[in-house]
Amino acid sequence: MKYDYLIVGAGLFGAVFAQQAKAQGKAVLVIDKRNHIAGNVYTEKVEGINCHKYGAHIFHTNNEKVWNYLQQFAVFNRFTNSPVANYKGELYSLPFNMYTFNQMWGTVTPDEAKAKIDEQRKEITGIPKNLEEQAISLVGRDIYEKLIKGYTEKQWGRDCKELPAFIIKRLPVRLTFDNNYFNALYQGIPVGGYTKMVQNMLDGIEVRLGVDYLANKAEYDAMAKTVVYTGPIDAYFNYALGYLEYRSVRFENEIIDKPNFQGNAAVNYTDRETPWTRIIEHKWFEFGKDEENNDLPMTVISREYSSEWKIGDEPYYPVNDEKNSKVYENYRSLAQKERNVIFGGRLGEYKYYDMDQVILAALNCVAEVNN
Ligand code: UDP
């Protein structure tokens, strides 16, 4: 066999695995169905702006190992994610912090804000059973109604009572004036875009694009000792145990002939009626400047529309509710019996991974198999 590893998918899991395996002297081939590398972190230059083609990706981590690992492939800027929520024209700071509480209730001190939240969270007794209960118990009903309910129901196409509590725990709640969306020691955007970073990871590695592994599985399997599969796990098994549900996203991109559309990288539309969930203005990930530090005259925006995934769509978010988790467990059992195949990444493991988590998972995985 020509290769030690055939890596299916040139996203973060695949690229990290490939980079590490190659560094250990293995023969590696990376293939991807798309005609570009970098999976969903792919960035593309439009009007001099690195646009996040598959949605906003803001790198953040508390893991020093992951952060140090990435420094070999990119220089990160000092971007800090501070989205703004627009509820019917009322603007609120995110994540939930002293600015948000002041905008919502007029509270000024942490004690006042805490008293207000405590009064509202009493509604929930016992351990929160779903996203709605979790949200109210974290920040109270007012914030839930204006900043969470509509957005979440658009994003997931499901009632907040039917969604797992962990999804809302991704967002911090703070009694300080801190608009940083992430509780992370390290944060930033790779200067020049994610595509360049992944390109650097794949330096010297054979990559074939626009090829469909599942359509020619036997042929590809014969090329390598081990397959690293990062596509949807249910598609791998030809949906034999049923379909896993995913959320997909449709982007409406617009080039606008003015320098500033919304004054921020991300504005979330948290009401139920606005059809999009958020608008991304890509230039602000790199402070509105080009490489020579000149102001960019144009801007590019993307409206995000969330939809239920169906065959032919791009899967973005696994729906980790009870029903799907059971189906996934069945697929996982099948996967464990599959010889010489490793399943990894957001789609291969059906997990709402952040970028740093997926990188760590790939680093751990490659270390384990090459031991
Ligand atoms: N969320 C919300 N309102 C917001 C932003 C987020 O209710 O303005 C909820 C929503 O349920 C979302 C979850 O928090 O799915 C996680 O948000 P995050 O920003 O982590 O989502 P991602 O960027 O991965 O789409």
Residues whose N, C-alpha, C, O or C-beta is under 5 A from the ligand:
A	BS01	UDP	A85 L147 I148 Y151 T152 Q155 I167 I168 R170 N268
